[in-house]
């Protein structure tokens, strides 16, 4: 399953970046689906900008994510569609 890099900018200027895995290789479908999740999570009034990029396995972002992902979540309880952000708007 491919990995996607998400960039979100909120109206207060806060930037949120993250890597998510998705079952689809079709970038347009993934872009719309993950944008819908982000709009619900951050509320449409706090949302300024969103972008989604598919990551290459040669990308330094992908390699860093894979190297550190054991420190970021427990694979038994991790839900790739539920962002873990305590400062949720």
C-alpha positions as CSV (number, residue, x, y, z in Angstrom):
1,X,0.0,0.0,0.0
2,X,1.4,3.4,-0.9
3,X,2.2,6.2,1.5
4,X,1.1,9.8,1.1
5,X,2.5,13.0,2.6
6,X,-0.2,15.4,3.8
7,X,0.3,19.2,4.2
8,X,-2.5,21.1,6.0
9,X,-2.4,24.8,6.8
10,X,-5.0,26.2,9.3
11,X,-6.4,29.7,9.4
12,X,-4.4,30.5,12.5
13,X,-1.2,29.8,10.5
14,X,-0.5,26.5,12.1
15,X,1.0,23.8,9.8
16,X,0.3,20.1,10.1
17,X,2.3,17.6,8.2
18,X,2.0,13.8,8.3
19,X,2.4,10.6,6.5
20,X,-0.6,8.3,5.9
21,X,-0.9,4.9,4.3
22,X,-3.8,4.3,1.9
23,X,-5.1,1.3,0.0
24,X,-5.5,3.1,-3.3
25,X,-2.8,4.1,-5.9
26,X,-5.1,6.6,-7.5
27,X,-3.9,10.0,-6.2
28,X,-7.0,12.0,-7.0
29,X,-9.3,9.6,-5.1
30,X,-6.9,9.6,-2.1
31,X,-6.6,13.4,-2.2
32,X,-10.4,13.8,-2.0
33,X,-10.9,11.2,0.7
34,X,-8.1,12.4,3.0
35,X,-9.2,16.0,2.4
36,X,-12.7,15.1,3.6
37,X,-11.2,13.5,6.7
38,X,-9.1,16.6,7.4
39,X,-12.1,19.0,6.9
40,X,-14.1,17.0,9.4
41,X,-11.2,16.7,11.9
42,X,-10.1,20.4,11.8
43,X,-13.5,21.9,11.0
44,X,-14.0,23.8,7.7
45,X,-13.8,27.2,9.4
46,X,-10.2,26.6,10.6
47,X,-9.1,25.1,7.3
48,X,-7.1,27.1,4.8
49,X,-5.0,24.8,2.6
50,X,-4.5,21.1,2.0
51,X,-2.2,19.1,-0.3
52,X,-1.5,15.4,-0.7
53,X,1.5,13.8,-2.3
54,X,2.4,10.2,-3.0
55,X,5.7,9.2,-1.5
56,X,8.4,7.3,-3.3
57,X,10.1,4.6,-1.4
58,X,13.4,6.4,-2.2
59,X,12.1,9.6,-0.5
60,X,13.9,10.7,2.7
61,X,10.5,11.5,4.2
62,X,9.4,7.9,3.6
63,X,12.6,6.4,4.9
64,X,12.5,8.6,8.1
65,X,8.8,7.7,8.6
66,X,9.5,3.9,8.3
67,X,12.5,4.2,10.6
68,X,10.6,6.1,13.3
69,X,7.1,4.7,13.0
70,X,7.6,2.2,15.8
71,X,8.2,5.1,18.1
72,X,5.1,6.9,16.9
73,X,2.3,4.4,17.4
74,X,1.5,0.9,18.5
75,X,0.6,-1.1,15.3
76,X,-2.1,-3.1,17.2
77,X,-4.1,0.1,18.0
78,X,-3.1,2.5,15.2
79,X,-5.8,3.7,12.8
80,X,-4.3,5.4,9.8
81,X,-7.5,7.3,9.2
82,X,-7.6,8.8,12.7
83,X,-5.0,11.6,13.2
84,X,-3.6,11.9,16.7
85,X,-3.5,15.7,17.4
86,X,-4.1,17.1,20.9
87,X,-4.4,20.7,19.6
88,X,-7.4,19.9,17.4
89,X,-9.3,23.1,16.4
